[in-house]
Amino acid sequence: MKKPTESLRNRQKQQRREAILAAARALVTEIGYDAVTLEMIAERAELTKPTLYAYFENRDDLILAAYLRVLENSATTRADLEGISSPLARLSIIVRRVLEANFSDPDSMYAWPPNPIANHPLFVTELQTIRNDLESLVRQGQALGEIASDLDPAVAIQCYFSVAGNYLTLRRLIDGGVVDAPTLIEQLHRFILQSLQPPAARGTL
Amino acid sequence: MSKATKDGLRSRQRLARESAILDAARQILMESGFEAMTMELVADRAMITKPTLYAYFPNKLEIGVACMVRTVRRADGEALLAEEGLSPVDRWAVRVRMRLEDKFRSPEITVARPDEPIRTHPEFRQALNELTEHLASIVSDGRQAGEMDTGIASKVAAFVFISVVANVGFEQLIADGRTTTEDTLRTLTAQLTRGIQPRAHQHHNEETD
């Protein structure tokens, strides 16, 4: 009986951590980095301040963790990629994962991190690692003819970032009733994948 | 000098000064954001006195909005002329090329996503809506003509276009020497046109597993 209980507790702990990080991102987006306090995050996540301290040492660490968590969604090392060898198929899974994290849950809203986070050495290093991994997937796809050879990998990945990360603007399409969240995710995914593929592979017109 | 010539000169001077004010404001917005911007800072940067600045703009919000509206509307007239008589796909391609050339060849005009009071200002929203509607109408025509992917809503395509153009990460990549202006232009033009063209068949079946 000991093991299942432990794993249940771990899962609860994990969920609570996610809730704290989501609350922090939402608050930073709404009122700005400087204005967010630990009290506000606790209140938003419906937890007490002491509970927050069980997870994070201080406010700055917590907010940094909240944005590092977002980068994790783009990681090329996750279990869902196991056994997938095609670089384009791997990118497809990563893009879908990121779009779903960004657009399916209205509470998970966040914008590009504020400067204190964006310039933080840990964030900069982590972002660079992810960029390098994704660019290397693009290069592998180009070598196999799955991805258009005339694209600059660094620009192609930034193009994907600019779309998948433009949460606040694209969100207006959902709020304005133009499309629902699953449709938006589907269509952005379609655009990003098609924008990477060579024209010949798509047999245009 | 005739009165008409003098008036013409004066209005040209006025436009030039207004443009210099917006250039100054743009630099401040990019460096320190809207909150930190003040009328003093703008006047200093534009090398004019504060009273002169007030003769052009009543407050910093109006400056910020004018600055962003200028960015959104830039190259519109030229693009409209160039689009005349073309098929939807070519009209889209013209828009993409002109916007991107403007963005990367005139970096002094690019402004990052605006801060809150500007972002929700009716004048800025209207400029953005006009651009969105125009882009969406091109895609809508293209879908009807079978030239563009019916799997992507025309407004979604328009928002994707705007998301790419508004992103300043590309300028950062160029500044960091990770790519060149030419490679960025070529790649984004290809991506923004291919991304909304119909695909005949799926080549990556693993993705649906």
Interface residues (C-beta under 8 A of the other chain):
Chain A: I84 S86 L88 A89 S92 I93 R96 W112 E146 A148 D150 L151 D152 A154 V155 A156 Q158 C159 F161 S162 V163 N166 L168 T169 L170 R172 L173 V178 V179 T183 L184 Q187 L188 R190 F191 I192 L193 Q194 S195 L196 Q197 P199 A201 R202 G203 T204 L205
Chain B: R113 E147 D149 G151 I152 A153 K155 V156 A157 F159 V160 I162 S163 V164 A166 N167 G169 F170 L173 R178 T179 D183 T184 R186 T187 L188 A190 Q191 L192 R194 G195 I196 Q197 P198 R199 A200 H201 H203 H204 E206 E207
